Amino acid sequence: MKEELLKLLAAYNINVDDFYKLSYKTLINGLFEDICKDIKSKGQETEERKRFKESRNTLKATEAILRRYHKSCKLNEDDNKNEIEQLSILLNCFFNKKPRMTSKISIKEYLWEVQNHKCNICGEPIIKPNEGELDHIIAYDLVGDELENNSQLLCKTCNTRKGNSSAYEFSVLLTKNKKK
């Protein structure tokens, strides 16, 4: 299976390290999104927030949430400390969301400069900062503005297609490399 994957990546001219980083990020974010959707759909947000905040050890609290909402997941602090820490950060943001930030223009200008006047996903030029669309990499609905480095400037097409999905970048990775 690994050989087939490497051949496929080579055929699409996709860097293996980039693929692994994107896969890792997408798996963690997808797991987080799935847990949050389950918590919300079961009406357990208030109860889980209370448990999480009252816990003296947020990593253990994160493991407990994983066991309750994703029984098949075997992540634990001893073997998967980085992953549990990342999920703990995301859950902390989920449980501590504040009202939306108001200074979108200055954030757009900053991201426009940092991203070299390009859409952060497809790389298409964005002529002016106000022509780009401010996007939360992990949906605002889940983490609000609590997560650092969770904003990106996208072209209208990528922002519309991405929606609330953090997995959209996979399909763009294939498209990007088709053009090369």
C-alpha positions in Angstrom: 0.0 0.0 0.0 2.8 2.4 0.9 4.4 1.9 -2.6 1.2 2.6 -4.3 0.7 5.8 -2.4 4.3 6.9 -3.2 3.7 6.2 -6.9 0.5 8.2 -6.8 2.1 11.1 -5.1 4.9 11.0 -7.6 2.5 10.9 -10.5 0.8 14.1 -9.2 4.2 15.7 -8.4 3.2 16.0 -4.7 5.9 16.3 -2.1 5.7 13.4 0.3 6.5 15.5 3.4 3.8 18.0 2.4 1.3 15.2 2.0 2.1 13.7 5.4 1.8 17.1 7.1 -1.5 17.8 5.4 -2.7 14.3 6.2 -1.8 14.6 9.9 -3.4 18.0 10.2 -6.6 16.8 8.4 -6.8 13.7 10.7 -6.5 15.7 13.9 -8.9 18.5 12.7 -11.4 15.9 11.4 -11.4 14.0 14.7 -11.9 17.3 16.5 -14.7 18.4 14.2 -16.4 15.0 14.6 -16.2 15.1 18.4 -17.7 18.7 18.4 -20.5 17.7 16.2 -21.3 14.7 18.4 -21.2 16.9 21.6 -23.5 19.5 19.9 -25.9 16.9 18.4 -26.3 15.2 21.8 -26.9 18.5 23.6 -23.9 17.9 25.8 -21.9 21.1 25.2 -22.7 22.7 28.6 -22.0 19.5 30.5 -18.7 18.8 28.7 -17.6 22.4 29.0 -18.1 22.2 32.8 -16.2 18.8 33.0 -13.4 20.2 30.9 -13.0 23.4 32.8 -13.2 21.7 36.2 -10.6 19.2 35.3 -7.1 19.7 36.8 -5.6 17.9 33.9 -6.9 19.0 30.5 -5.0 16.2 28.8 -6.9 13.6 30.9 -10.1 15.5 30.3 -9.4 15.3 26.5 -8.8 11.5 26.7 -12.1 11.1 28.6 -13.9 13.1 25.9 -12.3 10.9 23.2 -13.5 7.8 25.0 -17.1 9.2 25.3 -17.5 10.5 21.7 -15.0 8.4 19.7 -14.8 5.0 21.3 -12.8 3.5 18.4 -10.0 6.0 18.8 -7.2 4.7 20.9 -5.2 7.9 21.4 -3.8 8.3 24.9 -1.5 10.7 26.6 1.3 8.2 27.2 1.6 7.1 23.5 0.2 10.1 21.7 1.1 13.2 23.8 1.4 15.6 20.8 -2.0 14.6 19.4 -3.7 14.8 22.8 -2.2 18.2 23.4 -3.4 19.5 20.0 -6.9 18.1 20.6 -6.8 19.6 24.1 -6.0 23.1 22.7 -8.8 22.8 20.1 -11.3 21.6 22.8 -10.3 24.5 25.0 -11.1 26.9 22.2 -14.4 25.1 21.5 -15.4 25.5 25.1 -14.2 29.1 25.5 -15.5 30.8 22.3 -16.0 34.5 22.6 -17.9 36.9 20.2 -16.5 37.4 16.7 -13.6 39.7 16.2 -14.4 43.0 14.7 -11.3 44.3 12.9 -11.5 42.1 9.8 -9.9 44.8 7.5 -6.6 44.9 9.4 -6.5 41.1 9.6 -7.2 40.9 5.9 -4.4 43.4 5.1 -2.0 41.5 7.4 -2.8 38.1 5.8 -2.6 39.5 2.3 0.9 40.7 3.0 2.0 37.4 4.7 0.5 35.3 1.9 2.3 37.3 -0.8 -1.1 38.6 -2.2 -2.2 35.0 -3.0 -5.0 32.7 -1.9 -3.6 30.5 0.8 -5.1 27.4 -0.7 -4.9 27.6 -4.5 -2.2 30.3 -4.8 -4.3 32.4 -7.2 -3.5 36.2 -7.0 -5.6 38.4 -4.8 -5.3 41.9 -6.2 -6.4 43.9 -3.1 -6.9 42.7 0.5 -10.6 43.5 0.5 -11.0 41.2 -2.5 -9.9 38.2 -0.4 -12.3 36.4 2.0 -11.3 35.9 5.6 -11.5 32.2 6.4 -11.2 30.2 9.7 -9.1 27.2 8.9 -11.0 25.3 11.6 -14.6 26.5 11.4 -15.5 29.6 13.5 -18.5 27.6 14.7 -16.2 25.2 16.5 -13.3 27.4 17.9 -14.5 31.0 17.5 -11.5 33.3 17.3 -9.7 31.6 20.2 -7.2 29.6 18.2 -4.0 31.4 17.1 -3.0 31.3 13.5 -6.5 30.0 12.5 -7.2 32.6 9.8 -6.3 32.7 6.2 -7.2 34.8 3.2 -8.8 32.9 0.4 -10.2 33.7 -3.1 -14.0 33.6 -3.3 -13.9 30.2 -5.1 -11.8 28.5 -2.5 -13.8 30.0 0.4 -17.1 28.9 -1.1 -15.9 25.4 -1.9 -14.1 24.9 1.5 -17.1 25.9 3.6 -16.6 24.5 7.1 -14.4 21.6 5.9 -10.8 21.4 7.0 -10.2 18.6 4.4 -10.8 20.8 1.3 -7.0 21.3 0.9 -6.6 17.6 -0.2 -8.7 18.2 -3.4 -6.8 21.4 -4.1 -3.5 19.7 -3.6 -4.3 17.5 -6.6 -5.6 20.4 -8.7 -2.6 22.6 -7.9 -0.2 19.9 -9.1 -2.2 19.2 -12.2 -1.3 22.8 -13.4 2.5 22.2 -13.0 
